[in-house]
Amino acid sequence: MKKVLLLGNVNSSHIQKWAIGIASLGYRTAIFSLSAPYSDWYSELNISLLNNDLFLKNDIYFKGDFSKLEYLKFNKYLKTAIESFSPDIIHAHYATSYGILGALSGKHPFILSFWGTDVFDFPKRSFIHRLFIKFIIKKADHLLSASEVMKKEIHKYTEKSIEVVPLGIDTDTYFNFKKRDNDTFTIGIIKSLETYYGIENLIRAFEIIVKQYPNKKFRLLIVGDGSKREDYKNLVKQLKIEILVEFPGKVNQDVVPTFHNRIDLFVCPSLIESFGVSVLEASACEVPVIVSNVGGLPEVVRHNETGLILPINDAENLAKAISFFIDNPVKLSEFGKNGRRFVEEKFNWKNNLQQIDSIYKRFYTSSKKVL
């Protein structure tokens, strides 16, 4: 049985999805994480966590321009884990954190997945940062991107081949399984509560909608947590719409489909976005979407078919787009069904897993390669 060692945060829903997916393909799978697991979800799936107690007492998130050097001290522990597990492939997720460890490990084949800010933000900070990202890329045998727009960004720092592997959707988990409240029109977003996701614009657009349709019942569902949570709650109070807005907080990944099924219209007005997994989750649940024309979002929406793509940072324009669906319930249903078909055709996780399997098979035969 071929072995794959993932380098990434064991608590990340994306890492969990990768680990479960590749384990289902028949690979013996292990994770090297610098953060303590919140649960032992991996043990029931025969996925190993290669850390000792020293790591598991710490939940590590390095911040600041020079903090990336902190990863250097953990290189010896990764090498010990590699010796004990003896993987055929190591696959690091997020270039400027676990990618650093992968680059320093000396183990090949070394596959590197970019996630977004590691290429859209980090290299732009200084000349040193650009040299750093180029060093990490140079050490990788293969580069993966979640979107075409991210692929173009990575190519600014390398001429190496880059393969696009979307983080697709498990359509057996995400589907339309509940009837929505016909009495209340629910607008929703499931995201971290941070400035760059444009949630303030969504709140202001929602206020416009509430005033525009005084005889209709509305609900705004803002699912997630983050540094702007209290600011958004205060804004909702200032606008006197707090009775219509719910903040459930961060929810476990296994209940996310239930929240999508409470939503009639999913809105993602991000100012920065590398891909848009939550948008695809909504589409898989037959929920029409509205997104901003930024980053990878246009790749996950077919304009005027599965949703609407708008200019960024414009609450009034966003309110008009929401009105379109309120006034056209037939379009609401039509766009939702189109979205489901779109995900099944282009972003089905089962198909993405076959792509991953093909990549791994291409590289594990060269496990002794040294660059």
C-alpha positions in Angstrom: 0.0 0.0 0.0 1.4 3.4 -1.0 1.8 6.0 1.7 1.1 9.7 1.6 2.1 12.1 4.3 0.1 15.3 4.4 1.6 18.4 6.0 -1.1 20.7 7.3 -3.3 21.7 10.2 -5.2 18.7 11.4 -8.2 20.9 12.4 -8.6 22.4 8.9 -11.7 21.2 7.2 -9.8 21.3 3.9 -7.0 19.0 5.3 -9.6 16.7 6.7 -11.3 16.5 3.3 -8.0 15.7 1.6 -7.0 13.1 4.2 -10.4 11.3 4.1 -10.5 11.5 0.3 -7.0 10.0 -0.4 -7.5 7.4 2.3 -10.7 6.3 0.5 -8.5 5.8 -2.6 -6.6 3.1 -0.8 -3.5 5.2 0.3 -2.1 4.7 3.8 -2.5 8.3 5.0 -0.8 10.3 7.7 -0.9 13.9 8.8 2.0 16.0 10.3 0.4 19.0 12.1 1.8 21.6 14.4 -1.6 22.1 16.0 -3.4 19.9 18.6 -6.4 18.1 17.2 -9.8 19.3 18.5 -11.1 15.7 18.1 -9.8 12.3 17.0 -11.8 12.2 13.8 -8.8 10.6 12.0 -8.4 7.5 14.2 -11.7 5.9 13.1 -10.6 6.3 9.5 -7.2 4.6 10.0 -5.4 8.0 9.4 -2.3 8.5 11.5 -1.3 11.7 13.2 2.5 11.8 13.4 3.1 14.1 16.3 4.4 13.6 19.8 3.1 15.3 23.0 5.4 18.3 22.5 3.5 19.3 19.5 0.0 18.5 20.8 0.3 20.8 23.7 0.5 23.8 21.3 -1.9 25.3 18.9 0.5 27.1 16.7 -0.3 30.0 14.4 2.8 32.0 13.6 2.2 35.7 12.8 4.4 38.5 11.7 7.0 38.9 8.9 9.8 37.0 10.7 7.7 34.4 12.4 7.9 32.0 9.5 11.4 31.3 10.7 9.8 29.6 13.7 9.0 26.7 11.4 12.7 25.9 11.1 12.8 24.5 14.7 10.2 21.9 13.8 12.1 20.5 10.8 13.9 17.9 12.9 10.6 16.5 14.2 9.2 16.3 10.7 12.3 14.3 9.6 11.7 11.9 12.5 8.1 11.5 11.4 9.2 10.8 7.8 11.7 8.2 9.0 9.0 6.4 11.1 6.2 6.5 8.5 8.4 6.2 5.4 6.0 7.9 3.0 6.1 7.5 -0.8 4.9 11.1 -1.2 4.8 14.2 1.0 2.1 16.7 0.2 2.3 20.1 1.9 -0.7 22.4 2.1 -0.2 26.2 2.3 3.2 27.2 0.8 4.3 29.7 3.4 3.7 27.5 6.5 3.8 23.7 6.0 5.3 24.3 2.6 8.4 25.6 4.4 8.7 22.3 6.3 8.2 20.3 3.1 10.9 22.3 1.3 13.4 21.8 4.2 12.6 18.1 4.7 14.7 16.9 1.8 12.0 14.3 1.1 10.8 13.6 -2.5 8.5 13.5 -4.3 7.3 16.8 -2.6 4.0 18.1 -3.8 3.0 21.6 -2.8 -0.6 23.0 -2.7 -1.2 26.7 -2.7 -4.3 28.0 -0.8 -4.5 31.7 -1.6 -2.9 34.3 0.6 0.3 32.3 0.5 0.7 33.5 -3.1 -1.7 36.5 -3.3 -0.3 38.3 -0.2 2.9 36.9 1.2 5.3 37.5 -1.8 4.1 41.1 -2.2 5.4 42.2 1.2 9.0 42.6 0.2 11.8 41.4 -2.0 12.9 39.0 0.8 9.4 37.5 0.8 9.5 36.9 -3.0 12.9 35.2 -2.6 11.4 33.0 0.1 8.4 31.9 -1.9 10.7 31.1 -4.9 12.9 29.0 -2.7 9.9 26.9 -1.5 8.7 26.5 -5.0 12.1 25.5 -6.3 12.2 22.6 -3.8 8.8 21.2 -4.9 8.5 18.5 -7.5 4.9 19.5 -8.4 2.7 22.5 -7.8 -1.1 22.4 -7.3 -3.5 25.3 -7.4 -7.3 25.4 -6.5 -8.1 27.8 -9.3 -7.0 29.2 -12.6 -6.6 32.7 -11.2 -4.3 31.4 -8.5 -2.3 29.5 -11.1 -1.6 32.7 -13.0 -0.5 34.3 -9.7 1.9 31.4 -8.9 3.4 31.7 -12.4 4.7 35.1 -11.5 7.3 33.3 -9.4 8.1 30.2 -11.4 8.1 28.7 -14.8 7.3 25.2 -13.4 4.2 23.4 -14.5 1.1 24.0 -12.2 -1.9 21.7 -12.1 -5.3 23.0 -11.1 -7.1 20.7 -8.7 -10.3 22.3 -7.4 -11.4 21.5 -3.9 -14.6 20.1 -5.2 -17.9 19.2 -3.5 -19.1 15.9 -2.1 -22.5 15.9 -3.9 -23.7 13.0 -1.7 -23.4 15.3 1.3 -24.3 18.6 -0.2 -27.8 18.5 -1.8 -31.2 20.0 -1.5 -32.7 17.8 1.3 -35.0 20.2 3.1 -37.9 22.4 2.1 -37.2 26.0 2.9 -39.4 28.3 4.8 -41.8 29.7 2.2 -43.0 32.4 4.6 -39.5 33.9 5.1 -36.9 34.7 2.5 -33.5 33.8 3.9 -30.3 35.4 2.6 -27.1 33.8 3.9 -23.4 33.5 3.9 -21.1 30.9 5.5 -17.6 32.5 5.9 -15.1 33.7 8.4 -16.2 37.1 9.8 -13.3 39.1 8.4 -13.3 42.4 6.5 -12.0 40.9 3.2 -15.2 38.8 2.8 -17.4 42.0 2.4 -19.9 41.0 5.0 -20.5 44.7 5.9 -21.8 45.3 2.4 -24.1 42.3 2.7 -25.5 43.7 6.0 -26.1 47.2 4.4 -27.7 45.6 1.3 -30.0 43.6 3.6 -31.1 46.8 5.3 -32.0 48.3 1.9 -34.0 45.1 1.1 -35.9 45.2 4.4 -37.0 48.8 3.7 -37.8 48.1 0.1 -40.2 45.2 0.9 -41.9 46.3 4.2 -44.6 43.6 3.8 -42.3 40.6 3.3 -40.5 38.6 6.0 -36.7 38.3 5.7 -33.9 36.7 7.6 -30.1 37.2 7.2 -28.1 34.2 8.3 -24.4 35.0 8.9 -22.6 31.7 9.8 -19.0 31.8 11.0 -16.7 33.5 13.5 -13.8 35.9 13.2 -12.3 39.1 14.4 -15.2 41.3 13.0 -18.0 39.4 14.7 -18.8 42.1 17.4 -18.4 44.9 14.8 -21.0 43.2 12.6 -23.3 42.7 15.5 -23.0 46.3 16.5 -23.7 47.4 12.9 -26.8 45.3 12.8 -28.0 47.0 16.0 -27.2 50.5 14.6 -29.3 49.7 11.5 -32.1 48.4 13.8 -32.4 45.0 12.0 -31.0 42.8 14.8 -34.3 40.9 15.2 -33.9 39.7 11.5 -30.2 38.7 11.7 -28.8 35.5 13.1 -25.1 34.9 14.1 -24.9 31.1 14.8 -21.1 31.3 15.1 -18.7 28.8 13.7 -20.3 25.4 13.1 -18.9 22.0 12.5 -18.4 21.0 8.9 -20.9 18.1 9.2 -23.8 20.5 9.8 -22.8 23.1 7.1 -25.2 21.4 4.6 -28.1 21.9 7.0 -27.3 25.6 7.1 -27.1 25.8 3.3 -30.6 24.2 3.3 -32.0 27.0 5.4 -30.9 29.6 2.9 -32.8 30.8 -0.2 -30.1 33.0 -1.6 -26.4 32.7 -0.9 -24.4 35.9 -1.1 -20.6 36.1 -1.2 -19.5 39.7 -1.7 -15.8 39.1 -1.0 -13.2 41.8 -1.6 -10.5 39.0 -1.9 -11.2 35.4 -2.8 -8.8 32.7 -4.2 -11.5 30.1 -5.0 -15.0 29.9 -3.4 -15.8 26.5 -1.9 -18.8 27.8 0.1 -20.3 29.1 -3.1 -20.1 25.7 -4.7 -21.5 24.1 -1.6 -24.5 26.4 -1.9 -24.9 25.6 -5.6 -24.8 21.9 -4.8 -27.7 22.4 -2.5 -29.6 24.1 -5.3 -29.2 27.6 -3.8 -28.7 30.4 -6.3 -25.7 32.6 -5.6 -24.5 36.2 -5.8 -20.7 36.8 -5.8 -18.3 39.7 -6.4 -16.2 39.8 -9.5 -12.9 39.0 -7.8 -10.3 36.3 -7.6 -11.5 32.8 -8.3 -15.2 33.5 -7.7 -16.0 34.0 -11.5 -14.7 30.4 -11.9 -17.4 28.9 -9.6 -20.4 30.8 -11.0 -22.0 30.9 -14.4 -23.3 34.4 -14.7 -27.1 34.6 -15.3 -27.3 30.8 -15.1 -26.2 29.6 -11.6 -26.0 33.1 -10.1 -25.0 36.7 -10.6 -21.4 38.2 -10.7 -21.2 41.8 -9.5 -18.6 44.6 -9.1 -17.1 44.5 -5.6 -17.8 46.8 -2.7 -21.2 48.2 -3.8 -24.1 47.6 -1.3 -26.7 49.3 -3.5 -25.9 47.2 -6.5 -25.9 44.1 -4.3 -29.4 45.0 -3.0 -30.6 45.3 -6.6 -29.3 41.8 -7.4 -31.0 40.4 -4.4 -34.2 42.1 -5.5 -34.0 40.3 -8.8 -34.4 37.0 -7.1 -37.1 38.2 -4.7 -39.1 39.5 -7.6 -38.5 36.3 -9.8 -39.1 33.2 -7.7 -39.0 31.1 -10.9 -35.4 32.3 -11.6 -34.6 31.5 -8.0 -35.5 27.9 -8.5 -34.0 27.7 -12.1 -30.7 29.1 -11.0 -30.6 26.7 -8.1 -31.1 23.6 -10.3 -28.5 24.9 -12.8 -26.1 25.3 -9.9 -26.5 21.7 -8.9 -25.8 20.5 -12.4 -22.8 22.8 -12.7 -21.2 21.4 -9.6 -21.9 17.8 -10.7 -20.3 18.5 -14.1 -17.3 20.6 -13.1 -16.6 20.4 -9.3 -17.6 16.9 -8.2 -15.1 15.9 -5.5 -15.2 12.2 -6.7 -13.8 13.4 -10.0 -11.2 15.6 -8.3 -10.1 12.6 -6.2 -9.4 10.6 -9.5 -7.3 13.6 -10.6 -5.4 13.5 -7.3 -4.9 9.7 -7.6 -3.5 10.2 -11.1 -1.0 12.8 -9.8 0.1 10.6 -7.0 0.6 7.6 -9.2 2.7 9.8 -11.5 5.1 10.7 -8.7 5.4 7.9 -6.2 7.5 5.8 -8.5 10.2 8.5 -8.1 10.2 8.6 -4.3 14.0 8.6 -4.2 14.4 11.6 -6.5 16.6 14.4 -5.1 16.5 17.8 -6.7 
